[in-house]
C-alpha cells in the first residue's frame, strides 16, 4: 500500500511539473508584435534593438541572407552576435537561416569546422539555447506550424526569381510574420 501511494504521488508531481513548465515556458509565453510591421534597417544592431524594444519572446526567426557570419553586419557588429544575443535572452528559440542557392557551397565550407549536424535540407548548428537550421532557398519549406515568425530579408542578396519566391511565401501565407525586417542597400560587407 505505501508503494502505491509513492507511485501515485510521483506521477502527480510529474504531471504537475509538466503543467507548470507549460504555463511558464510553453507557447502562450511567446509574445508577438501587434499590429504586423515591416521595417527597413541599416545594421544588425538595429535588428537587435528592434527585437528588444518590440518585447518579442520565444520566437522562430527566419533569416534570408547570403552569409551567416557577415550577412548584414559592419566590422564592429558581427551577424552571429545579434542571433546569439536573441537566443540567450529568449527572444528567439529557433532560427531558419536560408541562403541563395549560389552561395550554398560557400556557406557549407565556412561552417564545416563547426561540425554541424547534417539534415536532409541542409545542416543544423547547435546553439546553447536552440538550433540554427541552415539551408539553401530551394530546400526551404516554411514549416512553422503557422506560428508567426520574425523574418529578416537581406536586400540585394537575391536574384529576381529568388526574391519572387520569398515574396510568394509571405503573400500566400506559407510564411507568416508579425515583424519583417528588410535590410537597406547601404550595409557594409566583411
DAFEN-V122455 format. One record per run of one state. SS is the DSSP state (hx for helix, st for strand, lp for the rest). FROM is the first residue (numbers start at 0). LEN is the number of residues. If there is no record, write none. Layout:
{{SS/FROM/LEN} {SS/FROM/LEN}}
This chain:
{{lp/0/1} {hx/1/24} {lp/25/1} {hx/26/3} {lp/29/1} {st/30/1} {lp/31/5} {st/36/5} {lp/41/2} {hx/43/11} {lp/54/2} {st/56/1} {lp/57/1} {st/58/6} {lp/64/14} {hx/78/10} {lp/88/3} {st/91/8} {lp/99/1} {hx/100/14} {lp/114/2} {st/116/3} {lp/119/2} {st/121/6} {lp/127/2} {st/129/7} {hx/136/3} {lp/139/9} {st/148/5} {lp/153/6} {hx/159/13} {lp/172/4} {st/176/7} {lp/183/7}}
